[in-house]
Amino acid sequence: APAPSEAEGEQIEPEVNIIQRDDKTIEEYRVNGRLYMIKVTPKRGAPYFLVDNDGNGSFESRRSDSQLEPDIMIPNWVLFRW
């Protein structure tokens, strides 16, 4: 039996570029130089993600606490929290 190639066993690690702003922290995730996800953590409020699902350069938003299927996005906001 042929030995498996080393590339099959490799884990692809994303490159993460962190940008600090006064009002938020932005984390850019890239694989092989291609930006595929952005995490935005505001100073106030919940973090959210911008994801390029199909690689066309168009980013869709994802809430970090969303329990929805990845293809179903319904906008919602927290108005009050106790």
CORJORA-V902395 format. One record per helix or strand. SS is the DSSP state (2 for helix, 1 for strand). FROM is the first residue (numbers start at 0). TO is the last residue. Records with the same first field share a line. If there is no record, write none. Layout:
SS->FROM-TO / FROM-TO
This chain:
2->5-8
1->14-19 / 23-30 / 33-41 / 47-50 / 59-62
